[in-house]
Amino acid sequence: MIFFNKNKKDDTDEELLAKYRDTSDAEYFGQLYNRYIPLIYGVCLKYLQNEDRAQDAVMEIFEYLQPRIGGYEIKVFRTWLYSVVKNHCFHVLKENKRELAVDFDSNLMESDAVLTLFSEETGDERENALNRCIELLPEPQRIAVHKFFFEDMSYAEIVDSTGYQLKSVKSYIQNGKRNLKNCIENSMQER
Protein backbone atom coordinates (compact mmCIF):
# COMPACT_ATOMS: atom_id res chain seq x y z
CA MET A 1 0.00 0.00 0.00
CA ILE A 2 1.86 3.07 -1.25
CA PHE A 3 0.31 6.50 -1.46
CA PHE A 4 3.08 8.15 -3.48
CA ASN A 5 5.76 6.61 -5.65
CA LYS A 6 8.42 9.27 -5.11
CA ASN A 7 10.10 8.47 -1.83
CA LYS A 8 13.09 10.62 -1.06
CA LYS A 9 15.01 8.95 1.76
CA ASP A 10 17.41 11.90 2.26
CA ASP A 11 14.97 14.09 4.21
CA THR A 12 14.36 13.49 7.90
CA ASP A 13 10.83 13.15 9.21
CA GLU A 14 11.01 16.66 10.60
CA GLU A 15 12.25 18.08 7.26
CA LEU A 16 9.43 16.42 5.32
CA LEU A 17 6.91 17.66 7.87
CA ALA A 18 8.30 21.20 7.63
CA LYS A 19 8.19 21.07 3.82
CA TYR A 20 4.59 19.88 3.93
CA ARG A 21 3.63 22.67 6.34
CA ASP A 22 5.42 25.28 4.22
CA THR A 23 4.10 24.19 0.82
CA SER A 24 0.94 22.12 1.53
CA ASP A 25 2.29 19.76 -1.14
CA ALA A 26 0.70 16.39 -0.40
CA GLU A 27 3.74 14.62 -1.85
CA TYR A 28 5.80 15.51 1.24
CA PHE A 29 3.21 14.15 3.64
CA GLY A 30 2.84 11.08 1.43
CA GLN A 31 6.58 10.43 1.57
CA LEU A 32 6.56 10.80 5.34
CA TYR A 33 3.51 8.59 5.78
CA ASN A 34 4.91 5.90 3.45
CA ARG A 35 7.91 5.46 5.75
CA TYR A 36 5.63 4.37 8.54
CA ILE A 37 3.03 2.25 6.74
CA PRO A 38 4.58 -1.00 8.06
CA LEU A 39 4.49 0.38 11.63
CA ILE A 40 0.96 1.76 11.21
CA TYR A 41 -0.33 -1.44 9.66
CA GLY A 42 1.38 -3.57 12.30
CA VAL A 43 -0.11 -1.57 15.16
CA CYS A 44 -3.56 -1.63 13.56
CA LEU A 45 -3.30 -5.37 12.96
CA LYS A 46 -2.17 -5.95 16.55
CA TYR A 47 -5.17 -4.07 17.95
CA LEU A 48 -7.87 -4.84 15.40
CA GLN A 49 -6.71 -8.40 14.64
CA ASN A 50 -8.24 -8.32 11.18
CA GLU A 51 -6.26 -7.63 7.99
CA ASP A 52 -9.07 -5.82 6.16
CA ARG A 53 -9.91 -3.63 9.15
CA ALA A 54 -6.20 -2.88 9.64
CA GLN A 55 -5.83 -1.83 5.99
CA ASP A 56 -8.95 0.33 6.26
CA ALA A 57 -7.54 1.93 9.41
CA VAL A 58 -4.25 2.77 7.63
CA MET A 59 -6.24 4.61 4.94
CA GLU A 60 -8.56 6.29 7.46
CA ILE A 61 -5.62 7.59 9.48
CA PHE A 62 -3.96 8.98 6.33
CA GLU A 63 -7.17 10.68 5.23
CA TYR A 64 -7.70 12.12 8.69
CA LEU A 65 -4.14 13.37 9.21
CA GLN A 66 -3.28 14.87 5.82
CA PRO A 67 -5.48 17.97 6.09
CA ARG A 68 -4.94 18.39 9.85
CA ILE A 69 -1.30 17.58 10.56
CA GLY A 70 -0.18 21.17 10.09
CA GLY A 71 -2.08 22.14 13.23
CA TYR A 72 -0.20 19.80 15.55
CA GLU A 73 3.03 20.56 17.36
CA ILE A 74 5.07 17.43 16.74
CA LYS A 75 8.49 16.94 18.30
CA VAL A 76 9.16 13.30 17.31
CA PHE A 77 6.96 12.22 14.41
CA ARG A 78 7.31 8.46 14.95
CA THR A 79 6.24 8.64 18.61
CA TRP A 80 3.42 11.04 17.84
CA LEU A 81 2.17 8.89 14.95
CA TYR A 82 2.25 5.74 17.10
CA SER A 83 0.02 7.48 19.65
CA VAL A 84 -2.39 8.64 16.93
CA VAL A 85 -2.60 5.13 15.45
CA LYS A 86 -3.15 3.54 18.87
CA ASN A 87 -5.89 6.05 19.70
CA HIS A 88 -7.57 5.45 16.34
CA CYS A 89 -7.60 1.70 16.98
CA PHE A 90 -9.05 2.24 20.48
CA HIS A 91 -11.73 4.41 18.89
CA VAL A 92 -12.57 1.69 16.34
CA LEU A 93 -12.72 -0.93 19.09
CA LYS A 94 -14.84 1.29 21.31
CA GLU A 95 -17.27 1.92 18.46
CA ASN A 96 -17.60 -1.83 18.12
CA LYS A 97 -17.93 -2.17 21.91
CA ARG A 98 -15.07 -4.57 22.26
CA GLU A 99 -11.46 -4.74 23.34
CA LEU A 100 -8.98 -7.40 22.44
CA ALA A 101 -6.09 -8.61 24.55
CA VAL A 102 -2.89 -7.20 23.14
CA ASP A 103 0.67 -8.19 23.89
CA PHE A 104 2.30 -4.79 24.24
CA ASP A 105 5.94 -4.40 23.30
CA SER A 106 7.52 -2.40 26.09
CA ASN A 107 9.98 -0.87 23.63
CA LEU A 108 7.10 0.82 21.84
CA MET A 109 5.12 1.82 24.89
CA GLU A 110 5.97 4.43 27.47
CA SER A 111 4.97 2.03 30.21
CA ASP A 112 4.35 -1.68 30.49
CA ALA A 113 1.53 -1.07 32.94
CA VAL A 114 -1.52 -0.96 30.70
CA LEU A 115 -5.01 -0.99 32.08
CA THR A 116 -7.75 -2.19 29.77
CA LEU A 117 -10.67 0.12 30.33
CA PHE A 118 -12.94 -1.41 27.69
CA SER A 119 -13.20 -5.16 27.74
CA GLU A 120 -15.70 -7.73 26.51
CA GLU A 121 -15.07 -9.72 29.64
CA THR A 122 -15.84 -6.79 31.91
CA GLY A 123 -18.76 -7.85 34.04
CA ASP A 124 -21.19 -5.46 35.68
CA GLU A 125 -19.27 -5.63 38.97
CA ARG A 126 -15.97 -4.75 37.33
CA GLU A 127 -17.56 -2.00 35.26
CA ASN A 128 -19.22 -0.55 38.36
CA ALA A 129 -15.87 -0.72 40.16
CA LEU A 130 -14.24 1.11 37.24
CA ASN A 131 -16.85 3.86 37.35
CA ARG A 132 -16.48 4.25 41.14
CA CYS A 133 -12.69 4.26 40.92
CA ILE A 134 -12.64 6.88 38.17
CA GLU A 135 -14.61 9.19 40.46
CA LEU A 136 -12.03 8.63 43.23
CA LEU A 137 -9.07 9.72 41.09
CA PRO A 138 -7.55 13.14 41.78
CA GLU A 139 -9.10 15.65 39.40
CA PRO A 140 -6.16 16.02 36.96
CA GLN A 141 -5.84 12.23 36.65
CA ARG A 142 -9.60 11.80 36.24
CA ILE A 143 -9.74 14.46 33.52
CA ALA A 144 -6.69 13.15 31.63
CA VAL A 145 -7.82 9.49 31.82
CA HIS A 146 -11.35 10.37 30.74
CA LYS A 147 -10.18 12.44 27.78
CA PHE A 148 -7.62 9.83 26.71
CA PHE A 149 -9.77 6.69 27.00
CA PHE A 150 -13.34 7.89 26.66
CA GLU A 151 -12.94 10.87 24.33
CA ASP A 152 -10.06 9.32 22.32
CA MET A 153 -7.92 12.45 22.63
CA SER A 154 -4.19 12.37 21.98
CA TYR A 155 -1.72 13.79 24.48
CA ALA A 156 -1.48 16.97 22.39
CA GLU A 157 -5.25 17.37 22.29
CA ILE A 158 -5.45 16.95 26.07
CA VAL A 159 -2.74 19.59 26.51
CA ASP A 160 -4.72 21.96 24.27
CA SER A 161 -8.05 21.37 26.01
CA THR A 162 -6.80 21.44 29.62
CA GLY A 163 -3.75 23.68 29.61
CA TYR A 164 -1.73 20.98 31.40
CA GLN A 165 1.91 20.50 30.42
CA LEU A 166 2.65 17.51 28.13
CA LYS A 167 4.79 15.77 30.77
CA SER A 168 1.98 16.27 33.30
CA VAL A 169 -0.60 14.75 30.95
CA LYS A 170 1.58 11.68 30.42
CA SER A 171 2.11 11.39 34.16
CA TYR A 172 -1.60 11.85 34.96
CA ILE A 173 -2.57 9.11 32.51
CA GLN A 174 0.11 6.66 33.70
CA ASN A 175 -0.61 7.31 37.38
CA GLY A 176 -4.35 7.28 36.74
CA LYS A 177 -4.13 3.88 35.01
CA ARG A 178 -2.08 2.49 37.90
CA ASN A 179 -4.46 3.94 40.50
CA LEU A 180 -7.48 2.59 38.63
CA LYS A 181 -5.92 -0.85 38.37
CA ASN A 182 -5.19 -0.94 42.11
CA CYS A 183 -8.60 0.45 43.04
CA ILE A 184 -10.46 -2.03 40.82
CA GLU A 185 -8.43 -4.97 42.14
CA ASN A 186 -9.13 -3.89 45.72
CA SER A 187 -12.85 -3.45 44.97
CA MET A 188 -13.05 -6.90 43.38
CA GLN A 189 -11.25 -8.54 46.31
CA GLU A 190 -13.66 -6.96 48.80
CA ARG A 191 -16.61 -8.67 47.14
N, C-alpha and C positions, 0 to 999 in steps of 0.2 A: 504494500500500500504506500505509494509515493504521491505526494501532492504536487511536487515540482521536480523536474528533471535536473535542473542546474543546481548542483550542490557544491558550493565553494567551501572547502575544508579549512582554508587559511584563516577565516574570521572566527574570533571567539564568539561565544554565546552573547556576551555583552555587546560586542561590536555589531553583530547582526540585529540585536534588539534595538540598539541606538539607530542603526540605519533604517530600520522599519519605522521607528518613531519619527525620524527626521523626514522620510520620504513618503511614508504610507504605501510603499511598494510591497505588495503581498508576496513577492518573490523572496524577500528577506525573511519574512516570518515563516514562509514555507520551508526555506532552507533550515532555519532553526528548529522548526517542528519536526522535520524529517529526521534530524539527528536523534530524536528521542522517541520515535515511533516504537522501536522495540521495547523500550522501558514502559511507555504508556500502555502498549498492548499487553505486556506482561503483567503490569499492575491490574489492569482491567480484567484480564483473564483470571488472575489470582482471586480477585474479589467476586467477580460475576460468575465465574466457573462455567462459562458458555462462550464458545468461539464467536458465534454470530453477535451476541450481545456485546462482547468485548470489542469487536470490529466496529459495531455501531457507536460504541462509547468513544472510540478513538476519533471517529468523524465528528461526533457531537461536540467533543471537547475542542477540536480544531475550529469548528464553526462558531462556537461560543467565544473562544479566546481571540480569534483574529481581529474582530472589530473593537475589542475591549482592552487588549493587552497594553495599549499605550497609556491607559489610566492607572496602571499598577506601578508601585515602586518595587522593583525587583532587584535584590542584591545578588543572589545566586540563582540563576534561572532553573537549573536542574532541581534544586531543593524546592523552589517555589512550584514548579510544574508537578513534581511528585505530590505535593500537598493538594494541588488543584485536582489532579487525577483521582486521588484517594477520596476527596470530598465528593467528586462527581459520582464515583462508584457507591459511596454511602447513600447519596441522594437516590440513585437508581434502586438500590436495595430497599431503602425506606419507602419509596413509592410502591414497591411490590410487597411491602410489609414482611420482609424477611431479612435475615442476616445469616451469612455463612461463616463457618469456622475458617479462619485464615491463619496459616503459619507465617508469622511476621519475621522478616529477616532483620535482626537488630542492627545490621549495618545500614539499612535504609531508613530505619525509624529513629526518632529522637529518643525513644524510651521503649524498653521491652514490655513495660507494664501497660498493657492495653486492656481496657474495660469495654466489653461489648454491651452497649446500651440497648441495642435492638436485636432481639433474638427470637427465633421461632420457638425455642424451648422455654422461653420466659413464661412461667406460670403467673397466675394472678397474684400470688403471694410475693413473688420476686418483683413483679412490676409495681405492686403497691409499695414494697420496700424501696425500690428505686425512686419512686415519686416522693416518698417521705424523706429519703436521704438527700435528694436534690434540694429540698426545702431547708435542710439543716446545714448546707454548705455556706461558708462565708460568702457575702454578697458578690465580691469580684469573681470567685470561683464559680458560683452559681450562674452568673451572667455569661462568663466565658464558655462554660460547659454547655449551657443551653444554646448559645449562638452557634457553637461549633457542631454539636451533634443534632440538635433539633431544627436549626435554621440553616444548616449546611454552609455556614460562613467560613471563609479561609481566615488564617491568622491576620492577614492584611485588612480584610473586611471588618474583623472584630476590632482591630486597632482604630480604624476609621469611625466605626459606630460608637465606640465607648470612650475613646481618648486615652486608653491604657497604652503603655509602652509595649513594643513587640515582645521583649523578653518577659515582661509581666504576663502577657496573654499566654505565652507558652507555659510559663510556670503555673498560672492559674488552672490551665487545662490539665497539665500533668498532675498537679496536686489534687485537683478536683476529682480526676479519675481514680487516683489512689484512695482518696477519702471516701468516694462512693463505693469502691470495691470493699473497703474495710467495713463501712457502715452496713452495706447489704449483707455481707457475710455474717456480721454480728446479729443483724435482724433475723436472718434465716436460722441461726443457731439457737436463738431465743425461743423459737416456735417449736 
